[in-house]
Amino acid sequence: MRTKVAIIGAGPAGMFLGHMLAAAGIDARVIERRDRDYVEGRVRAGVLEQVTVDLMHRLGIADRLVAEGLIHGGTNLSLDGELFHIDMAALTGGSTVTVYGQQEVMKDLFDAAGPRGVDIVWNAQDVALHDVDSDSPSVTWTTQDGEPIRLDCDFIAGCDGYHGVSRASIPADVLKTFERVYPFGWLGILADVPPAEHELIYANHERGFALASMRSASRSRYYIQCALDEKIEDWPDDRFWDELCLRLGPATAAKVVRGPSFEKSIAPLRSFVSEPMRWGRLFLTGDAAHIVPPTGAKGMNLAVSDVTMLGEALAEYYGSGSTAGIDGYSARALARVWKAERFSWWFTSITHRFPEMDGFARRLQMAELEYIKGSPAAQKTLAENYVGLPLEAA
């Protein structure tokens, strides 16, 4: 078998790229080691930057997003229960974010795949990349029935996440990695209750961070900072709600509607970047190349900006023969990645309680939040990073 672009992974990066290439008339095949239910069922972030929203509109898959997405023109910060609002739209010339769960994005991408000619191979086992540094790369895998398959291609897009085979295919003497592991995690729940506030609340409390978020007008997503050795079974719903309300403060707690959770998980936090994002005929995108802590919701949005750049570069190559876009992909993508890494690290650092934090460090953190509260310039910096830097300014 042969295709022009082999896409490894059917997560957001792989599926957005598959749709972009199909729209450009470029033959591609998406290879996924899991099935659709597994990929679609993964609970992930749900705040979309304008870059992501714009791409969904361009691809013609934004009908449900328009009908069901919640447009937020601002966000809220809280210091020991005292809330203050950041008017992002006013500070950025009208830019907003849209709350729309990643599961819903994946459903839209998968539902439109067949009619738009996006070819997906499910349940591909033992995926391997070959001759990536040559002019004739290929991908092999085994079907569920044990049949070996080989796919020859021009390029490979590694969209298979942190644990995938793509990044591991780059030689160790070529790849440079940068990482920061945070000494805490997020304990999160989903519950079918209305949100406490119509926009997100990022709360810094002396007991630790909390986030009041939502997936819809009737479904809430809440998080609290926790130790990495915490166990889910140690956090029954009542204990979670009590701790959340304490950290959000009495005014917000009075608006919290409690209810049974139907999903509960603990996620570690890390910052990670690998360089370069291109080696030979292989391009890395999304979590295969970088991970950000969830503070500020940059993960999926960064994946979308990666594949937007890569999709444009491949369309240029197949349209005119120019290699300028693909040659410049890694540097262009990394410029935006590192700015998002900086923002996510900074936002995490001013909202979380660190184990080694003494009184001096705590006072500095409080002073930072008070400065943001009183400074339109500081609010504008936060706002323009939160809504997402434009691709051309990355």
C-alpha positions as CSV (number, residue, x, y, z in Angstrom):
1,M,0.0,0.0,0.0
2,R,1.1,3.6,-0.5
3,T,-0.1,7.0,0.6
4,K,1.5,10.5,0.6
5,V,1.3,11.1,4.3
6,A,1.1,8.5,7.0
7,I,-0.4,9.9,10.2
8,I,0.4,8.0,13.4
9,G,-2.4,8.4,16.0
10,A,-6.1,9.4,15.7
11,G,-6.1,11.9,18.6
12,P,-6.9,15.6,18.0
13,A,-3.6,16.2,16.2
14,G,-3.9,13.3,13.9
15,M,-7.5,13.8,13.1
16,F,-7.3,17.5,12.5
17,L,-4.3,16.9,10.2
18,G,-6.2,14.2,8.4
19,H,-9.1,16.5,7.7
20,M,-6.8,19.3,6.6
21,L,-5.0,17.1,4.1
22,A,-8.3,15.6,2.8
23,A,-9.6,19.1,2.2
24,A,-6.4,19.9,0.3
25,G,-6.8,16.8,-1.8
26,I,-3.6,15.2,-0.3
27,D,-3.8,11.4,0.1
28,A,-3.3,10.4,3.7
29,R,-4.0,7.5,6.1
30,V,-4.4,7.7,9.9
31,I,-3.1,4.7,11.8
32,E,-4.4,4.2,15.4
33,R,-3.6,1.4,17.8
34,R,-6.9,1.7,19.7
35,D,-10.5,1.7,18.6
36,R,-12.8,4.8,18.2
37,D,-14.6,4.3,21.5
38,Y,-11.4,4.4,23.5
39,V,-10.0,7.5,21.7
40,E,-13.3,9.4,21.9
41,G,-13.9,8.4,25.5
42,R,-10.7,9.9,26.9
43,V,-11.6,12.8,29.3
44,R,-9.4,15.8,28.5
45,A,-9.5,19.6,28.5
46,G,-12.3,21.6,27.0
47,V,-11.2,25.2,26.5
48,L,-10.6,26.0,22.8
49,E,-8.5,28.9,21.6
50,Q,-9.6,30.9,18.6
51,V,-7.0,29.1,16.5
52,T,-8.8,25.8,17.2
53,V,-12.3,27.3,16.7
54,D,-11.3,28.9,13.4
55,L,-9.9,25.6,12.1
56,M,-13.1,23.8,12.9
57,H,-15.0,26.4,11.0
58,R,-12.6,26.1,8.0
59,L,-13.1,22.4,8.0
60,G,-16.9,22.6,8.1
61,I,-17.2,20.7,11.4
62,A,-18.3,23.5,13.7
63,D,-22.1,23.1,13.7
64,R,-22.3,21.5,17.1
65,L,-19.6,23.8,18.4
66,V,-21.7,26.8,17.4
67,A,-24.9,25.3,18.9
68,E,-23.4,23.9,22.2
69,G,-20.1,25.7,22.9
70,L,-19.9,28.3,25.6
71,I,-18.1,31.5,24.6
72,H,-16.1,33.0,27.4
73,G,-14.9,36.6,27.1
74,G,-13.1,36.5,30.4
75,T,-11.9,34.4,33.3
76,N,-11.6,34.7,37.1
77,L,-8.7,34.5,39.5
78,S,-9.3,34.0,43.2
79,L,-6.9,34.6,46.1
80,D,-8.0,33.1,49.4
81,G,-11.6,33.3,48.3
82,E,-11.6,36.9,47.0
83,L,-12.6,36.8,43.3
84,F,-11.5,39.2,40.6
85,H,-12.3,39.1,36.9
86,I,-10.1,39.4,33.8
87,D,-12.0,40.8,30.9
88,M,-10.1,39.0,28.1
89,A,-12.2,40.3,25.3
90,A,-11.8,43.9,26.2
91,L,-8.1,43.5,26.8
92,T,-7.4,41.7,23.5
93,G,-9.6,43.5,21.0
94,G,-12.5,41.0,21.2
95,S,-10.7,37.6,21.5
96,T,-12.5,34.9,23.4
97,V,-12.2,31.2,24.2
98,T,-14.9,28.5,23.8
99,V,-15.7,25.8,26.3
100,Y,-16.4,22.6,24.3
101,G,-15.0,19.3,25.6
102,Q,-12.3,17.4,23.7
103,Q,-14.6,14.4,23.6
104,E,-17.1,16.5,21.6
105,V,-14.3,17.7,19.3
106,M,-13.3,14.1,18.7
107,K,-16.8,13.0,18.0
108,D,-17.1,15.8,15.4
109,L,-13.9,14.8,13.7
110,F,-14.8,11.1,13.6
111,D,-18.3,11.6,12.4
112,A,-17.1,13.8,9.5
113,A,-14.2,11.5,8.6
114,G,-16.0,9.0,6.4
115,P,-17.9,11.5,4.3
116,R,-14.8,13.6,3.8
117,G,-12.5,10.8,2.8
118,V,-10.3,10.7,6.0
119,D,-9.1,7.1,6.0
120,I,-8.5,5.6,9.5
121,V,-7.0,2.3,10.4
122,W,-8.1,1.1,13.8
123,N,-6.5,-1.4,16.2
124,A,-3.1,-1.3,14.5
125,Q,-0.7,-3.4,16.6
126,D,3.1,-3.2,16.8
127,V,3.3,0.0,14.7
128,A,6.9,0.8,13.6
129,L,8.4,3.5,11.5
130,H,11.2,2.7,9.0
131,D,13.8,4.6,6.9
132,V,12.5,7.9,8.3
133,D,15.7,9.7,7.3
134,S,15.5,8.5,3.7
135,D,13.4,9.5,0.7
136,S,11.4,6.3,1.1
137,P,9.9,6.0,4.6
138,S,7.3,3.4,5.5
139,V,5.1,2.3,8.4
140,T,4.4,-1.3,9.3
141,W,1.8,-2.8,11.7
142,T,-0.1,-5.9,12.4
143,T,-3.9,-6.2,12.2
144,Q,-6.0,-7.8,14.9
145,D,-6.0,-11.0,12.9
146,G,-2.2,-11.1,12.8
147,E,-1.8,-9.9,9.2
148,P,1.4,-7.8,8.7
149,I,0.8,-4.5,6.8
150,R,3.3,-2.2,5.2
151,L,2.5,1.4,4.1
152,D,4.9,3.3,2.0
153,C,4.7,7.1,2.1
154,D,6.4,10.4,1.4
155,F,6.1,11.7,4.9
156,I,5.1,10.6,8.4
157,A,3.3,12.8,10.9
158,G,3.9,11.6,14.5
159,C,0.7,12.4,16.3
160,D,0.7,9.5,18.7
161,G,1.3,11.2,22.0
162,Y,4.0,11.1,24.7
163,H,4.2,7.3,24.8
164,G,4.0,6.7,21.1
165,V,6.6,5.3,18.7
166,S,7.2,8.5,16.7
167,R,9.4,10.4,19.0
168,A,11.2,7.2,20.0
169,S,12.1,6.8,16.3
170,I,14.4,9.8,16.4
171,P,18.0,8.9,17.4
172,A,19.1,9.8,20.9
173,D,22.0,11.8,19.6
174,V,19.6,14.0,17.6
175,L,16.8,14.5,20.1
176,K,17.0,17.0,22.9
177,T,14.4,16.9,25.7
178,F,13.5,19.4,28.3
179,E,11.3,18.5,31.3
180,R,10.0,19.8,34.6
181,V,7.9,17.5,36.7
182,Y,5.7,19.2,39.3
183,P,5.4,17.9,42.8
184,F,1.6,17.6,42.8
185,G,-1.3,16.5,40.7
186,W,-4.9,17.5,40.0
187,L,-7.8,15.5,41.4
188,G,-10.7,16.1,39.1
189,I,-14.4,15.2,38.9
190,L,-17.2,15.5,36.4
191,A,-20.7,15.9,37.7
192,D,-24.0,16.7,36.1
193,V,-24.6,19.9,38.1
194,P,-24.7,23.5,36.9
195,P,-21.4,25.4,37.2
196,A,-20.8,27.7,40.1
197,E,-19.9,30.6,37.8
198,H,-20.5,31.2,34.1
199,E,-16.7,31.6,33.5
200,L,-13.8,29.6,34.9
201,I,-12.3,30.3,38.3
202,Y,-8.6,29.7,39.0
203,A,-8.3,29.7,42.8
204,N,-5.1,30.1,44.9
205,H,-5.8,29.2,48.5
206,E,-3.4,28.5,51.4
207,R,-4.5,24.9,51.2
208,G,-3.7,24.6,47.5
209,F,-5.1,25.3,44.0
210,A,-8.7,24.7,42.9
211,L,-10.4,25.2,39.5
212,A,-14.1,25.6,38.8
213,S,-14.8,24.7,35.2
214,M,-17.6,23.3,33.1
215,R,-18.4,21.3,30.0
216,S,-21.9,22.7,29.5
217,A,-24.6,24.7,31.3
218,S,-25.5,21.5,33.2
219,R,-22.2,19.7,33.5
220,S,-19.3,20.9,35.8
221,R,-15.7,20.0,35.9
222,Y,-13.9,20.7,39.2
223,Y,-10.3,20.2,40.2
224,I,-8.2,20.5,43.4
225,Q,-4.5,20.3,43.8
226,C,-3.4,17.1,45.5
227,A,-0.3,15.2,46.5
228,L,1.0,12.7,43.9
229,D,0.6,9.8,46.3
230,E,-3.1,10.5,46.9
231,K,-5.6,7.6,46.1
232,I,-9.0,8.1,44.4
233,E,-10.6,5.9,47.1
234,D,-9.5,8.3,49.7
235,W,-11.6,11.0,48.1
236,P,-15.3,10.2,48.4
237,D,-17.5,12.9,46.8
238,D,-18.4,14.5,50.1
239,R,-14.8,15.1,51.0
240,F,-14.0,16.5,47.6
241,W,-16.9,18.9,47.7
242,D,-15.9,20.1,51.2
243,E,-12.3,20.7,50.1
244,L,-13.3,22.4,46.9
245,C,-15.7,24.8,48.6
246,L,-13.1,25.6,51.2
247,R,-10.6,26.6,48.6
248,L,-13.0,28.5,46.4
249,G,-14.1,30.6,49.4
250,P,-17.5,31.2,51.0
251,A,-18.9,33.5,48.3
252,T,-18.3,31.0,45.5
253,A,-19.0,28.0,47.7
254,A,-22.5,29.3,48.2
255,K,-23.1,28.9,44.5
256,V,-21.6,25.4,44.2
257,V,-24.3,22.7,43.5
258,R,-23.2,19.4,44.8
259,G,-24.0,16.1,43.1
260,P,-22.6,12.6,42.5
261,S,-19.5,12.5,40.3
262,F,-19.5,10.1,37.4
263,E,-15.8,10.5,36.6
264,K,-12.9,11.0,39.0
265,S,-9.2,10.9,38.3
266,I,-5.8,12.2,39.4
267,A,-3.5,13.6,36.8
268,P,0.2,14.4,37.3
269,L,1.5,17.7,36.0
270,R,4.6,18.1,33.9
271,S,6.2,20.4,31.3
272,F,8.0,18.7,28.5
273,V,9.5,19.7,25.1
274,S,11.5,17.7,22.6
275,E,13.6,19.3,19.9
276,P,13.6,19.1,16.9
277,M,10.0,18.5,15.8
278,R,11.2,17.3,12.4
279,W,13.8,14.6,11.6
280,G,14.1,13.5,8.0
281,R,10.6,12.7,6.7
282,L,9.1,12.5,10.2
283,F,7.3,15.5,11.8
284,L,6.2,15.5,15.5
285,T,3.0,17.2,16.6
286,G,1.1,17.6,19.9
287,D,1.9,15.4,22.9
288,A,4.5,13.5,20.9
289,A,6.6,16.7,21.0
290,H,5.5,18.6,24.0
291,I,3.3,18.5,27.2
292,V,2.1,21.4,29.3
293,P,0.5,21.4,32.7
294,P,-3.3,21.9,32.3
295,T,-3.3,25.3,33.9
296,G,-4.4,27.5,31.1
297,A,-5.7,24.7,28.8
298,K,-2.9,24.8,26.2
299,G,-2.5,21.1,25.4
300,M,-5.0,20.4,22.6
301,N,-4.7,23.9,21.3
302,L,-0.9,23.5,20.9
303,A,-1.5,20.3,19.0
304,V,-3.9,22.1,16.7
305,S,-1.5,25.0,16.1
306,D,1.2,22.4,15.2
307,V,-0.9,20.6,12.6
308,T,-2.2,23.9,11.2
309,M,1.4,24.8,10.5
310,L,2.3,21.3,9.2
311,G,-0.9,21.1,7.1
312,E,-0.1,24.4,5.4
313,A,3.5,23.3,4.8
314,L,2.5,20.0,3.2
315,A,-0.1,21.7,1.0
316,E,2.6,24.1,-0.1
317,Y,4.9,21.2,-0.9
318,Y,2.4,19.3,-2.9
319,G,1.0,22.4,-4.5
320,S,4.1,24.1,-5.7
321,G,7.0,21.8,-4.8
322,S,8.4,24.3,-2.3
323,T,10.1,22.9,0.7
324,A,10.2,26.2,2.6
325,G,7.2,25.3,4.8
326,I,8.3,21.8,5.8
327,D,11.9,23.0,6.3
328,G,10.8,25.7,8.6
329,Y,8.1,23.7,10.4
330,S,10.2,22.7,13.5
331,A,11.5,26.2,14.3
332,R,8.1,27.8,13.7
333,A,6.2,25.3,15.8
334,L,8.7,25.4,18.6
335,A,8.6,29.2,18.8
336,R,4.9,29.0,19.7
337,V,5.4,25.9,21.9
338,W,7.9,27.6,24.2
339,K,5.7,30.6,24.6
340,A,2.9,28.4,25.7
341,E,5.2,26.4,28.0
342,R,6.3,29.7,29.6
343,F,2.7,30.8,30.2
344,S,1.5,27.4,31.5
345,W,4.6,27.2,33.9
346,W,4.0,30.8,35.1
347,F,0.3,30.4,35.6
348,T,0.9,27.2,37.5
349,S,3.6,28.9,39.6
350,I,1.3,31.7,40.8
351,T,-1.8,29.5,41.6
352,H,-0.4,26.4,43.2
353,R,1.0,25.6,46.7
354,F,4.5,24.1,46.3
355,P,5.8,21.7,49.0
356,E,8.9,23.8,49.6
357,M,7.0,27.1,49.8
358,D,7.9,29.2,52.9
359,G,6.3,32.4,54.1
360,F,8.5,34.5,51.8
361,A,7.5,32.6,48.7
362,R,3.9,32.6,49.6
363,R,4.0,36.4,50.1
364,L,5.6,36.8,46.7
365,Q,2.8,34.7,45.1
366,M,0.2,36.8,46.8
367,A,1.9,40.0,45.6
368,E,2.0,38.7,42.1
369,L,-1.8,38.1,42.1
370,E,-2.5,41.5,43.7
371,Y,-0.3,43.1,41.1
372,I,-2.3,41.4,38.3
373,K,-5.6,42.5,40.0
374,G,-4.5,46.2,39.9
375,S,-2.6,46.4,36.7
376,P,-4.4,46.5,33.3
377,A,-1.0,45.9,31.6
378,A,-0.5,42.7,33.6
379,Q,-4.0,41.6,32.9
380,K,-3.5,42.2,29.2
381,T,-0.4,40.0,29.2
382,L,-2.3,37.2,30.9
383,A,-5.3,37.7,28.6
384,E,-3.4,37.6,25.3
385,N,-1.6,34.4,26.3
386,Y,-4.8,32.8,27.7
387,V,-6.8,33.3,24.5
388,G,-3.8,32.1,22.5
389,L,-1.1,33.9,20.6
390,P,-1.8,34.2,16.8
391,L,0.2,31.8,14.7
392,E,2.0,34.6,12.9
393,A,3.1,36.2,16.2
394,A,4.4,33.0,17.7
